Amino acid sequence: MSRTIAAISTPAAPAGLGVLRVSGDDAVAVAARVFRPARAGKRLEDAAGYTAQYGYVFDADGDIDDAVALVFRAPHSYTGEDVVELSCHGGLYLLQRTLRALLAAGAVAAGPGEFTRRAFLSGKMDLTAAESVMDSIAASGRLAARAALSAREGHLAARMDSVRQQLAGMAAQFAAFVDYPDDDIPDLEPSAMRAVLCQARQEVEALLSTFDAGRVLREGVDTAIVGRPNVGKSTLMNQLAGWERSIVTAIPGTTRDVVEETVRLGDVTLRLSDDTVETIGVERARSRLQTAALVLAVLDGSSPLSAEDRALLETLHDTPAIAIINKADLTLALSPDEVRALCPYTVVLSAREGRGLDELTAAVRELTGVAGLDEAQPILTTERQRDSLRRCRDCLDEALAAVDSGLAQDAAAVSVDGAIEALLELTGERVTETVVDEVFARFCVGK
């Protein structure tokens, strides 16, 4: 018998509605000890799955609030167990008092991600789908939300399961040849083995290629806005943030501290810092150029390209960067082609008027790889997933090398088994408890 767990599943902030979730073999009995139906003769214990009752939650001191109890019966629930969700007003005091009542009634406090962990352990979802739950919660744009939903629906696991089945068929033929040497089972033709291995490797490599862009969707991009004083960095920062986050004056070098803000530009979240300093050679600005994953180099389009501008762009030669020719609302004295020769990703805009932001959005999508993602296809979002597929790819490379070298099938068979094992770890069908603990440690309590 599994212990019955309870937690507040809505954010710890006042709201119109708050939800507490109870899951386990005794979930309905525990909830019934703190919930009284308003309609005479009704009992929560008698409720069928997918039904709701209106009533009151209470504790030893009396009624707490009116509430709705929604009952899910195993196995047709999120966790695969009996589940009760109590919805009441979203005041923090009301929710915490109700949770204390549930704990006093026999439940224990749920750990981080314990509801989703139970869903995984009961076979309601594979490990990639479980990981996508937090990606859904953290999604800051349409594409990130769509990618998380795709994984939660099992598309990532299904795509790799197709690869695993092809490799399993090959492994079965290897085993049959070894186990039944007297049955005249023919060797696999090297060309046939190579075709299967190459197809599998292509599928794995295609998924691996989505990781960097997938991480951008999940985590955002650490972005530095750099450039000479008074070129419009703070104005651009304010335009992207939607409010006056940086101090803007006509005096060069006014903003001396690094100002930070998180903004969403299309499907990409930028963790911006406005590195407005009096000279680009200052140590703090140089450090930001070395650590930023994306640099927005702002230039004054109303002035010719200066030696300092040129030095900045040359510094960014090996850094993902977009050159922004600002002040398009004035007469341009700076040639975009001249800048593009130093920085391929170049856009012209007016930070003051907000013109050209669509072009900047397109450049960010292109440079981060997000533009190349197919939202209808699964993508990788976690280091664990990438590690599993990298090991799978390495094993496939070893198997291909064995086939091309004319080695015995045994050599290729060992590598194929390794590739299959890596795919099983990806979906969680064969995974250590330590890995499972690490996956769910980043979950919030209540999910």
C-alpha positions in Angstrom: 0.0 0.0 0.0 1.4 3.4 -1.0 1.4 6.2 1.5 -1.1 8.9 0.8 0.4 12.3 0.0 -1.0 15.8 0.0 0.3 19.2 -1.2 -0.9 22.6 -2.3 -0.7 22.5 -6.1 -1.2 26.2 -6.8 1.4 29.0 -6.4 2.1 30.3 -2.9 0.4 33.6 -3.6 -3.1 35.0 -2.9 -5.5 34.1 -5.8 -9.1 33.6 -6.6 -8.8 29.8 -6.5 -6.4 27.4 -4.7 -6.1 23.7 -5.2 -4.8 20.9 -2.9 -4.1 17.5 -4.3 -4.3 14.2 -2.4 -3.0 10.9 -3.9 -2.7 7.4 -2.7 -4.7 4.3 -1.7 -6.4 6.2 1.1 -6.8 9.5 -0.8 -10.6 9.5 -0.7 -10.8 8.4 2.9 -8.3 11.1 4.0 -10.1 13.8 2.0 -13.5 12.7 3.5 -12.1 13.4 7.0 -11.8 17.1 6.1 -14.6 17.6 3.5 -18.3 17.6 4.3 -20.7 17.6 1.3 -23.3 20.4 1.4 -26.0 18.1 0.1 -27.5 15.9 2.9 -26.9 12.2 2.5 -23.9 12.6 0.2 -20.6 11.0 1.1 -17.3 11.6 -0.6 -16.4 7.9 -0.1 -19.2 6.9 -2.5 -18.2 9.3 -5.3 -17.4 7.8 -8.6 -14.4 8.9 -10.6 -14.5 12.1 -12.6 -17.3 13.5 -10.3 -17.4 16.6 -8.1 -19.1 17.5 -4.9 -19.7 20.9 -3.4 -19.3 21.3 0.3 -17.0 22.6 3.1 -13.5 21.8 4.3 -13.0 21.8 8.0 -10.6 20.9 10.9 -10.9 20.3 14.6 -11.6 24.1 15.1 -14.5 24.2 12.7 -15.2 25.1 9.0 -12.3 26.5 7.0 -13.9 27.4 3.7 -16.4 26.2 1.1 -14.9 24.0 -1.5 -15.3 21.6 -4.4 -13.9 18.1 -4.1 -13.1 16.4 -7.5 -12.5 12.7 -7.3 -10.4 10.5 -9.7 -10.4 6.8 -9.2 -7.4 4.6 -10.0 -6.1 3.9 -12.5 -7.8 6.7 -14.4 -6.0 9.6 -12.7 -2.8 11.7 -13.2 -0.8 9.5 -10.8 -2.6 6.2 -11.5 -3.8 6.1 -7.9 -7.0 7.4 -6.2 -6.7 11.2 -6.3 -8.8 14.0 -4.8 -8.4 17.6 -5.6 -9.9 20.2 -3.2 -10.6 23.6 -4.7 -11.2 26.5 -2.4 -10.5 30.2 -2.3 -6.9 30.9 -2.9 -6.0 32.7 0.3 -2.7 31.4 1.8 -4.1 31.0 5.3 -7.0 28.9 4.0 -4.8 26.7 1.9 -2.2 26.1 4.6 -4.9 25.4 7.2 -6.6 22.9 4.9 -3.2 21.2 4.2 -2.6 20.9 7.9 -6.1 19.3 8.2 -5.2 16.8 5.5 -1.9 15.9 7.2 -3.7 15.5 10.6 -6.2 13.2 8.8 -3.5 10.8 7.8 -1.7 12.1 4.7 2.0 13.0 4.6 3.5 16.0 2.9 4.4 15.3 -0.7 8.0 15.8 -1.8 9.1 17.8 -4.9 7.6 16.2 -8.0 6.1 13.3 -6.1 2.8 13.3 -7.9 4.5 13.2 -11.3 7.0 10.6 -10.0 4.1 8.3 -9.1 2.7 8.9 -12.6 6.0 7.7 -14.1 6.3 4.7 -11.7 2.8 3.6 -12.5 3.4 3.7 -16.2 1.2 6.7 -16.9 4.1 8.4 -18.7 7.7 7.8 -19.7 10.6 9.8 -18.3 10.8 12.2 -21.2 7.1 13.0 -20.7 7.6 13.5 -17.0 10.5 15.9 -17.7 8.2 17.9 -20.0 5.8 18.7 -17.1 8.2 21.2 -15.6 9.0 22.5 -19.1 5.3 23.2 -19.6 5.2 25.1 -16.3 8.3 27.1 -17.2 7.4 27.8 -20.8 7.6 31.5 -21.6 6.4 31.3 -25.2 4.2 29.5 -27.7 7.0 27.3 -29.2 8.3 26.3 -25.8 4.8 25.3 -24.6 4.2 23.4 -27.9 7.5 21.5 -27.5 6.7 20.6 -23.9 3.2 19.4 -24.9 4.7 17.3 -27.7 7.0 15.5 -25.3 4.2 15.1 -22.7 2.1 13.4 -25.4 4.9 10.9 -25.9 6.2 12.0 -29.3 9.8 12.0 -28.3 9.6 8.5 -26.8 7.6 7.2 -29.8 10.2 8.5 -32.2 13.1 6.8 -30.4 11.0 3.6 -29.8 10.8 3.2 -33.6 14.6 3.3 -33.7 14.9 0.9 -30.8 12.6 -1.6 -32.5 14.7 -1.6 -35.6 17.9 -2.2 -33.6 16.2 -4.8 -31.5 15.3 -6.7 -34.7 18.9 -6.7 -35.7 20.0 -7.8 -32.2 17.5 -10.7 -32.3 19.1 -11.9 -35.5 22.5 -11.7 -34.0 21.4 -13.7 -31.0 19.6 -16.3 -33.1 22.8 -16.8 -35.2 24.9 -17.3 -32.1 22.4 -19.5 -30.1 21.4 -21.8 -32.9 24.5 -22.4 -35.0 23.2 -25.7 -36.4 20.0 -24.2 -37.8 21.7 -22.7 -40.9 20.6 -19.2 -39.9 22.3 -16.9 -42.5 24.6 -14.0 -41.4 23.2 -10.6 -41.8 24.5 -9.0 -45.0 26.8 -6.1 -44.2 24.9 -3.8 -46.5 21.6 -4.6 -44.7 23.2 -4.0 -41.3 24.8 -0.8 -42.5 21.4 0.5 -43.8 19.7 -0.1 -40.4 22.6 1.5 -38.4 22.8 4.5 -40.7 19.1 5.1 -40.5 19.2 4.8 -36.7 22.1 7.2 -36.5 20.4 9.7 -38.7 17.4 9.8 -36.5 19.5 10.1 -33.3 21.6 12.9 -34.8 18.6 14.8 -36.0 17.3 14.9 -32.4 20.7 15.8 -31.0 20.8 18.8 -33.3 17.7 20.2 -31.6 19.3 20.4 -28.1 20.9 23.8 -28.2 17.7 25.5 -29.5 15.6 23.4 -27.1 17.7 24.7 -24.2 17.2 28.3 -25.5 13.5 27.7 -25.3 13.6 26.3 -21.8 16.2 28.5 -20.2 16.4 31.6 -22.3 19.7 33.3 -23.4 22.1 35.2 -21.3 22.3 38.4 -23.4 24.6 41.4 -23.1 23.7 44.8 -24.8 27.0 46.5 -25.5 28.3 49.5 -27.3 29.8 53.0 -27.0 28.1 55.4 -24.6 25.0 57.2 -25.9 24.3 54.9 -28.8 20.9 53.9 -27.4 21.6 50.8 -25.4 19.4 51.9 -22.5 16.6 53.0 -24.9 16.7 49.6 -26.6 16.7 47.9 -23.1 13.6 49.9 -22.2 11.9 49.2 -25.5 12.4 45.4 -25.1 11.4 45.5 -21.4 8.3 47.6 -22.1 9.1 50.1 -19.4 11.8 52.5 -18.3 14.2 50.1 -16.7 17.4 52.0 -17.6 18.1 55.7 -17.0 18.1 57.5 -20.3 19.7 60.9 -20.8 21.7 62.7 -23.4 24.8 62.5 -21.3 27.2 59.8 -22.4 28.0 57.2 -19.8 25.1 58.1 -17.6 24.2 54.4 -16.8 27.2 53.2 -14.8 25.7 50.0 -13.3 24.8 46.9 -15.1 21.0 46.9 -15.4 19.4 43.5 -15.8 15.9 42.4 -17.1 14.3 39.3 -18.5 12.2 39.9 -21.7 10.6 37.7 -24.3 11.4 38.4 -27.9 9.1 36.2 -30.0 9.7 32.6 -28.8 13.0 33.4 -27.2 13.5 34.7 -23.6 16.4 37.0 -23.3 18.1 37.6 -19.9 19.4 41.0 -20.7 22.1 43.1 -19.1 22.6 46.7 -20.2 26.4 47.0 -19.9 26.5 50.7 -20.3 29.9 51.9 -19.2 32.0 54.9 -20.2 34.4 52.8 -22.3 34.0 49.4 -23.8 37.5 48.5 -22.5 36.4 48.5 -18.9 37.0 45.2 -17.2 33.3 44.5 -16.4 32.2 45.0 -20.0 35.0 42.8 -21.3 34.0 40.1 -18.8 30.4 40.2 -20.1 31.5 39.7 -23.7 33.3 36.5 -22.6 30.4 35.0 -20.7 27.3 36.1 -22.6 25.7 33.5 -24.9 24.4 36.3 -27.1 25.6 39.8 -27.6 23.6 42.7 -29.0 26.2 45.2 -30.2 24.5 48.6 -30.6 25.9 51.2 -33.0 24.9 54.8 -33.6 23.5 54.8 -37.2 23.6 58.6 -37.3 27.4 58.5 -37.2 30.1 56.8 -39.3 31.6 53.6 -38.0 34.2 54.6 -35.5 37.5 52.8 -34.7 36.0 51.9 -31.3 32.9 50.4 -33.1 35.1 48.4 -35.4 37.2 47.1 -32.5 34.1 46.0 -30.7 32.8 44.1 -33.8 36.1 42.5 -34.3 36.1 41.4 -30.7 32.8 39.6 -31.3 34.2 37.5 -34.3 33.8 34.2 -32.4 30.8 35.2 -30.3 27.1 34.8 -31.3 26.3 38.4 -31.9 23.9 40.7 -33.7 24.9 44.2 -34.7 22.1 46.7 -34.2 22.4 49.9 -36.2 20.2 52.2 -34.0 18.7 55.6 -34.6 17.0 54.7 -37.9 14.7 57.6 -37.2 17.6 59.9 -38.0 19.6 60.2 -41.2 21.7 57.1 -41.5 25.4 57.8 -41.9 26.4 54.2 -41.3 26.3 51.6 -44.2 24.6 48.3 -43.2 26.9 46.5 -45.7 30.0 47.8 -44.0 28.7 46.5 -40.6 27.5 43.2 -42.1 31.1 42.5 -43.4 32.2 42.5 -39.8 29.0 40.9 -38.3 26.8 38.8 -40.6 23.7 39.3 -38.4 23.0 43.0 -38.8 19.7 44.8 -38.3 18.6 48.4 -38.6 16.1 49.8 -36.1 14.9 52.8 -34.1 14.9 51.9 -30.4 13.2 55.2 -29.6 10.3 54.5 -32.0 10.3 50.7 -31.8 10.7 50.2 -35.5 12.8 47.2 -36.7 12.0 45.0 -33.7 10.5 42.3 -36.0 13.8 42.1 -37.8 15.7 41.8 -34.5 13.3 39.0 -33.4 13.9 37.2 -36.7 17.7 37.5 -36.3 17.6 36.2 -32.7 15.5 33.2 -33.8 18.0 32.5 -36.6 21.1 32.9 -34.6 19.9 30.8 -31.6 18.6 28.0 -33.9 15.0 28.4 -32.8 14.0 29.3 -36.4 15.1 25.9 -37.6 12.9 24.0 -35.1 9.9 22.1 -36.5 7.2 22.5 -33.9 5.5 19.3 -35.2 8.7 17.3 -34.3 10.0 16.4 -30.8 13.1 18.2 -29.5 15.6 17.6 -26.7 15.4 19.9 -23.7 17.5 18.3 -20.9 21.1 17.3 -20.4 20.0 13.8 -19.4 18.2 13.3 -22.7 21.2 14.6 -24.7 23.6 12.3 -22.7 21.5 9.2 -23.4 21.4 10.0 -27.2 25.1 10.8 -27.4 25.9 7.5 -25.9 23.5 5.8 -28.3 25.1 7.6 -31.3 28.6 6.6 -30.1 27.5 2.9 -29.9 26.0 3.2 -33.4 29.3 4.6 -34.7 31.2 1.7 -33.1 28.8 -0.8 -34.7 29.2 0.8 -38.1 33.0 0.7 -37.7 32.8 -3.0 -36.9 30.7 -3.7 -40.0 32.9 -1.6 -42.3 36.0 -3.3 -40.9 34.6 -6.8 -41.7 34.7 -7.9 -38.0 32.6 -10.7 -36.7 29.0 -10.0 -36.0 29.7 -10.3 -32.3 31.6 -7.0 -32.3 28.7 -5.2 -33.9 26.2 -6.9 -31.6 27.8 -5.6 -28.5 27.6 -2.0 -29.8 24.0 -2.5 -30.9 23.1 -3.7 -27.4 24.7 -0.6 -26.0 22.7 1.7 -28.3 19.5 -0.1 -27.2 20.4 0.3 -23.6 20.9 4.0 -24.0 17.5 4.4 -25.6 15.9 2.5 -22.8 17.5 4.9 -20.3 16.2 7.8 -22.3 12.6 6.8 -21.8 13.2 5.5 -18.3 12.5 1.8 -19.0 15.9 1.0 -17.6 17.1 3.7 -15.3 18.7 3.9 -11.9 16.9 5.3 -8.9 19.6 8.0 -8.7 18.7 9.3 -12.1 15.0 9.3 -11.3 15.8 11.2 -8.1 17.8 13.8 -10.1 14.9 14.3 -12.6 12.3 14.9 -10.0 14.5 17.0 -7.6 13.9 20.0 -9.8 10.1 19.7 -9.7 8.0 22.0 -7.5 6.0 20.5 -4.6 2.4 19.8 -5.7 3.4 18.6 -9.2 
